[in-house]
């Protein structure tokens, strides 16, 4: 394990680093590279993102305009021209790997980058894949594409996998102080990748190989996925048994060993938990021909939470003598995580679709989102404009539902309001918790 006090910039930094994919992973990563003294080129196929960065603006929650101005002043530039790869000493690939419609890994972006690298790479270049995927992808899928131009890994090229660990909105752990796992195709590949990351990350952890590094990422998020499913299922029967699960968790987490607190909610969202465990499940099914039952059961439980929340909303209105159809339901917070604008895989979407299908007059408020397509995965456009006046919107609503614990909601703005709280952050007699 290399630590920051052992790191130093080597002669390799005379050649720039090219970061492919300037999204939630690539942009924060390259910021730390620039701060450490690397010359960095950002490569993205989206011309709007490139133009926005060159204008000094950021499209990422955790990167502000001052940071963009700083990296531009230090020599960073963005481009859509892949010919920049030919000048690189290191290429880091951070493109998205979503799920396809049938639930299998969609490696289209990784494939496209691999073919491009095969055309553009020059000798003595380190290539690192950071895009989350199933074990074996780096060597079995990506490596042949990278080598298609004639340069071979272990001879003219070094190839490694390093799972991204970006946590948007985290004020404590960022790129620099989050340990970085790295596994190479060969020992020499690992050594070179470790040495590269150690120039700008405090702690770098060598894995045995690429498969171990790929699996580490999936284990991290599968662990969370399964434990969230556990408390989500417990929330359902605890409600029936008239047990306050939130108090149960508070009590359990006082144990100083053998327990980690996880919390229920309206579903799981983001770019990791709803997606990554499915890569592992797909691999087990495709290669070993039997199901990964823990993951599949967790997926079933977590995917069922929006429908369960909709039923609880309907029951709450019934208790007040109101039908869900025609009732004004105000959703507070439609992003997948608190205090960010990221809507990826937000459980608010399937919940909204369910409520709309049941005839609710749906409204929403979110300090980070002004216009929301509440049916973005439902095959039709249902654009909703956010309520600008929170107090008025709550007064007009038949039911207020807290979906995300943004600071604006937990700082007293909801005091005294009858709220169905799916995050367990509010107190008071008028609050009903999930």
C-alpha positions in Angstrom: 0.0 0.0 0.0 1.5 3.3 -1.1 0.6 6.5 0.9 0.8 10.1 0.0 4.1 10.7 1.8 5.8 8.2 -0.5 4.5 9.7 -3.7 6.3 11.8 -6.2 5.6 12.9 -9.8 7.8 11.0 -12.2 9.2 11.7 -15.6 6.1 10.1 -17.0 4.2 13.3 -16.3 5.9 14.9 -19.3 3.2 13.1 -21.2 -0.4 14.1 -20.4 -3.1 12.1 -18.8 -6.3 11.6 -20.9 -9.5 11.1 -19.0 -12.2 9.6 -21.2 -15.7 10.5 -19.9 -16.2 13.7 -18.0 -19.2 12.8 -15.8 -19.6 12.2 -12.1 -16.5 10.0 -12.0 -14.2 11.4 -14.6 -14.4 15.1 -13.7 -13.7 14.9 -9.9 -10.9 12.4 -10.7 -9.1 14.7 -13.1 -9.5 17.7 -10.8 -7.2 15.9 -8.3 -4.8 14.9 -11.0 -4.5 18.6 -12.1 -4.0 19.7 -8.4 -1.2 17.2 -8.1 0.6 18.6 -11.1 -0.5 16.4 -14.0 -1.2 17.8 -17.4 -4.7 16.5 -18.1 -6.9 16.4 -21.2 -10.5 15.5 -20.8 -12.1 13.6 -23.7 -15.9 13.4 -24.1 -18.2 12.8 -27.1 -20.7 15.4 -25.7 -19.8 18.7 -27.3 -22.1 20.6 -24.8 -20.1 19.3 -21.8 -16.8 20.2 -23.5 -18.1 23.7 -24.3 -19.5 24.2 -20.8 -16.2 23.3 -19.1 -14.2 25.6 -21.4 -16.7 28.4 -20.5 -15.8 27.8 -16.8 -19.1 26.1 -15.9 -19.6 22.7 -14.2 -22.3 20.1 -14.8 -21.4 18.1 -11.7 -22.7 18.8 -8.2 -19.4 18.5 -6.3 -17.4 20.6 -8.8 -18.0 24.4 -8.6 -17.1 27.1 -11.1 -14.1 28.2 -9.0 -12.7 24.7 -9.3 -13.2 24.6 -13.1 -11.5 28.0 -13.4 -8.6 26.6 -11.3 -8.0 23.6 -13.5 -8.4 25.7 -16.7 -5.7 28.1 -15.4 -3.5 25.1 -14.7 -3.7 24.0 -18.3 -6.6 21.5 -18.4 -8.5 21.3 -21.6 -11.4 19.3 -22.8 -12.0 18.0 -26.3 -14.1 15.6 -28.4 -11.1 14.7 -30.6 -9.8 11.2 -29.8 -6.4 12.0 -31.5 -5.3 13.4 -28.1 -4.9 9.8 -27.0 -1.7 9.4 -29.1 0.1 11.9 -26.9 -0.9 10.4 -23.6 1.2 8.5 -21.1 -1.9 7.4 -19.2 -5.5 7.0 -20.3 -8.2 6.6 -17.6 -11.6 5.4 -18.9 -14.7 6.6 -16.9 -17.6 6.0 -19.2 -21.1 4.8 -18.0 -22.0 1.1 -17.8 -25.8 1.0 -17.3 -28.1 -2.0 -17.5 -29.7 -2.9 -20.8 -33.5 -3.4 -21.1 -33.1 -7.2 -20.3 -31.0 -6.5 -17.2 -27.7 -7.5 -18.7 -24.6 -5.2 -18.6 -24.6 -2.6 -21.4 -20.9 -2.3 -22.3 -21.6 -0.2 -25.5 -19.7 2.8 -24.2 -16.7 0.7 -23.0 -16.6 -1.1 -26.4 -16.6 2.2 -28.3 -13.7 3.5 -26.2 -11.8 0.3 -26.5 -12.0 0.3 -30.3 -10.9 4.0 -30.3 -8.0 3.2 -28.1 -6.9 0.4 -30.4 -6.7 3.0 -33.2 -5.1 5.8 -31.2 -2.8 4.4 -28.5 1.0 4.6 -28.8 3.6 2.5 -27.1 4.5 2.7 -23.4 1.0 3.9 -22.3 -0.9 2.9 -19.2 -4.6 2.3 -19.7 -7.0 2.1 -16.7 -10.6 1.1 -16.9 -12.7 2.6 -14.0 -16.2 1.9 -15.4 -18.0 -0.6 -13.1 -18.6 -3.9 -14.7 -18.6 -7.7 -14.2 -15.4 -9.7 -13.3 -13.5 -10.6 -16.4 -14.4 -7.5 -18.5 -11.0 -5.9 -18.4 -9.1 -8.9 -19.7 -11.7 -10.8 -21.8 -13.7 -7.9 -23.3 -11.7 -4.7 -23.1 -8.1 -5.9 -23.6 -8.7 -7.4 -27.1 -10.2 -4.1 -28.2 -7.2 -2.1 -26.8 -4.8 -4.5 -28.5 -6.6 -4.4 -31.9 -4.1 -1.8 -33.2 -1.2 -4.2 -32.7 0.2 -3.0 -29.3 0.1 -5.8 -26.7 -0.5 -5.6 -23.0 2.5 -6.7 -21.0 4.8 -5.6 -23.8 4.0 -2.1 -25.2 1.0 -1.4 -23.0 0.0 -1.6 -19.4 -3.6 -2.3 -18.6 -5.4 -2.2 -15.2 -8.8 -1.9 -13.6 -9.5 0.5 -10.7 -13.1 0.7 -9.4 -14.4 4.2 -8.9 -15.5 5.1 -5.4 -17.1 8.5 -6.0 -19.8 9.4 -3.4 -21.6 12.6 -4.6 -22.3 15.1 -1.9 -19.9 13.4 0.6 -18.2 16.3 2.6 -15.7 14.0 4.3 -14.4 11.5 1.7 -13.5 12.6 -1.8 -11.1 11.3 -4.5 -7.9 12.2 -2.6 -8.6 10.6 0.8 -10.6 7.5 -0.3 -8.4 4.5 -0.7 -8.0 3.4 -4.3 -8.0 -0.3 -5.3 -6.0 -1.2 -8.4 -5.5 -4.5 -10.1 -3.4 -5.0 -13.3 -3.3 -7.7 -16.0 0.3 -8.4 -15.0 2.3 -7.5 -11.9 4.1 -4.8 -13.9 0.7 -3.4 -14.9 -0.3 -3.2 -11.3 2.9 -1.6 -10.2 2.6 1.1 -12.9 -1.0 1.8 -12.1 -0.3 2.0 -8.4 2.5 4.4 -8.9 0.3 6.6 -11.1 -2.6 6.8 -8.6 -0.2 7.3 -5.7 0.8 10.7 -7.2 -2.6 12.2 -6.3 -4.5 9.7 -3.9 -3.4 9.3 -0.3 -3.7 5.5 -0.2 -3.5 3.0 -3.0 -4.4 -0.7 -2.5 -3.0 -3.3 -4.9 -5.4 -6.1 -5.8 -4.2 -9.6 -6.9 -5.5 -8.9 -10.4 -8.2 -7.2 -12.5 -10.9 -9.7 -11.6 -10.3 -9.1 -7.9 -10.5 -5.3 -8.4 -13.6 -5.7 -10.5 -15.2 -8.0 -7.8 -14.3 -5.6 -5.0 -16.5 -2.9 -6.4 -19.4 -5.3 -6.8 -19.0 -6.7 -3.3 -19.1 -3.2 -1.8 -22.4 -2.3 -3.4 -24.0 -5.7 -3.2 -23.3 -5.6 0.6 -25.2 -2.3 0.8 -28.0 -3.5 -1.6 -28.7 -6.6 0.5 -28.6 -4.9 3.9 -30.9 -2.1 2.6 -33.3 -4.8 1.4 -33.2 -6.4 4.9 -34.3 -3.2 6.6 -36.8 -2.4 3.9 -38.5 -5.8 4.5 -38.3 -5.3 8.2 -40.0 -1.9 7.8 -43.0 -3.5 6.1 -43.7 -6.1 8.8 -42.7 -3.7 11.6 -45.4 -1.4 10.5 -47.9 -4.2 10.7 -46.7 -5.2 14.2 -46.8 -1.6 15.4 -43.0 -1.5 16.0 -41.0 1.7 15.4 -38.1 0.3 13.3 -36.3 3.6 13.4 -36.1 3.3 17.2 -35.0 -0.3 16.8 -32.1 0.7 14.6 -31.1 3.5 17.0 -31.0 1.0 19.8 -29.1 -1.6 17.8 -26.4 0.7 16.6 -25.4 1.5 20.2 -23.6 -1.9 20.0 -19.9 -1.0 19.5 -19.2 -4.2 17.4 -20.9 -6.6 15.0 -23.5 -4.2 13.7 -23.7 -1.5 11.1 -26.8 0.6 10.7 -28.7 0.6 7.4 -32.0 2.4 7.0 -35.2 1.8 5.0 -36.6 4.1 2.4 -38.8 4.5 -0.7 -36.5 2.4 -2.8 -32.8 2.5 -3.9 -31.3 4.9 -6.4 -28.2 6.3 -8.0 -25.6 4.9 -10.3 -24.4 2.1 -8.0 -26.8 0.2 -5.7 -29.7 -0.4 -8.2 -27.2 -1.4 -10.9 -23.9 -2.9 -9.8 -25.3 -6.0 -8.0 -27.0 -7.0 -11.2 -23.6 -7.2 -12.9 -22.6 -9.9 -10.4 -26.0 -11.7 -10.6 -25.7 -11.7 -14.4 -22.2 -13.1 -14.3 -23.1 -16.0 -11.9 -26.2 -16.8 -14.1 -24.4 -16.6 -17.4 -21.2 -18.5 -16.5 -22.2 -20.8 -13.7 -25.9 -21.3 -14.7 -27.4 -20.8 -11.3 -29.0 -17.8 -9.6 -27.3 -15.5 -7.1 -30.3 -15.8 -4.8 -29.3 -13.1 -2.3 -29.0 -10.4 -5.0 -32.2 -11.4 -6.8 -34.2 -11.4 -3.6 -32.8 -8.1 -2.5 -33.6 -6.7 -5.9 -37.2 -7.9 -5.6 -37.6 -6.3 -2.1 -36.0 -3.0 -3.0 -37.8 -2.7 -6.4 -41.1 -3.3 -4.5 -40.7 -0.4 -2.1 -42.2 2.3 -4.4 -45.4 0.3 -4.8 -45.5 -0.3 -1.0 -45.0 3.4 -0.3 -47.9 4.2 -2.8 -50.1 1.8 -0.8 -49.1 3.5 2.5 -50.0 6.9 0.9 -53.3 5.5 -0.2 -54.0 4.2 3.4 -53.0 7.5 5.0 -55.5 9.3 2.8 -58.2 6.8 3.5 -57.7 7.3 7.2 -58.5 11.0 6.5 -61.6 10.0 4.6 -60.0 10.9 1.2 -59.5 8.8 -2.0 -56.1 8.9 -3.6 -57.7 9.6 -7.0 -57.9 13.4 -7.3 -56.0 14.1 -4.0 -53.1 16.5 -4.1 -50.0 14.6 -3.2 -46.8 16.7 -2.7 -43.5 14.8 -3.0 -40.6 16.5 -1.3 -37.2 15.6 -2.8 -37.0 13.7 -6.1 -33.2 13.1 -6.4 -31.7 9.8 -5.4 -29.6 11.3 -2.6 -29.8 14.2 -0.2 -28.4 17.6 -1.1 -27.5 16.9 -4.7 -29.3 17.4 -8.0 -28.6 13.9 -9.3 -31.8 12.1 -10.4 -30.2 8.9 -11.7 -32.4 5.8 -10.9 -34.3 7.8 -8.2 -37.0 5.7 -6.6 -39.2 8.8 -6.9 -39.8 7.9 -10.5 -41.5 4.5 -10.1 -43.4 5.9 -7.1 -44.6 8.9 -9.2 -45.7 6.5 -12.0 -47.6 4.4 -9.5 -49.3 7.4 -8.0 -50.2 8.9 -11.4 -51.6 5.6 -12.5 -53.8 5.6 -9.4 -55.2 9.0 -10.3 -53.3 11.3 -7.8 -52.9 15.0 -8.5 -49.1 14.8 -8.2 -47.0 17.8 -7.2 -43.3 18.0 -6.2 -40.9 20.3 -4.6 -37.1 20.0 -4.7 -34.6 22.8 -4.1 -32.2 21.1 -6.6 -34.7 20.3 -9.4 -37.0 22.8 -11.1 -38.5 20.6 -13.8 -38.9 16.8 -13.4 -39.9 14.2 -15.9 -41.8 12.0 -13.5 -42.2 9.3 -16.2 -38.7 9.2 -17.7 -38.7 5.5 -17.6 -42.4 5.0 -18.3 -42.5 5.4 -22.0 -44.1 8.8 -22.0 -43.3 12.4 -21.1 -44.9 13.7 -17.9 -43.0 16.8 -17.1 -43.8 18.3 -13.8 -42.8 21.9 -12.8 -41.6 22.1 -9.3 -43.5 24.1 -6.7 -41.7 27.3 -6.0 -43.3 28.2 -2.6 -42.9 25.3 -0.2 -45.2 26.6 2.5 -48.0 27.3 0.1 -47.6 23.9 -1.6 -47.8 22.1 1.7 -50.8 24.1 2.7 -52.6 23.1 -0.5 -51.6 19.4 -0.4 -53.9 16.7 0.9 -50.7 14.8 1.8 -47.1 15.7 2.0 -44.5 12.9 1.4 -40.9 13.3 2.3 -38.8 11.2 -0.1 -35.4 12.8 0.3 -33.9 14.4 3.4 -32.5 17.6 1.9 -31.2 20.0 4.5 -34.0 22.4 3.5 -36.5 19.9 4.9 -34.8 18.8 8.1 -33.9 22.3 9.4 -37.4 23.0 10.8 -39.3 23.9 7.6 -41.6 20.9 8.1 -42.3 21.5 11.8 -45.9 21.0 12.7 -46.8 19.7 9.2 -48.5 16.4 8.7 -45.9 14.4 6.7 -45.5 10.8 5.6 -41.7 10.5 6.2 -40.0 7.8 4.2 -36.5 8.7 5.5 -37.1 8.7 9.3 -35.6 12.1 9.9 -38.7 14.0 11.2 -40.3 13.9 14.6 -43.6 15.1 16.0 -47.1 13.8 16.5 -48.1 14.8 12.9 -45.4 12.7 11.4 -45.9 9.2 10.2 -42.8 7.3 9.4 -42.3 4.5 6.9 
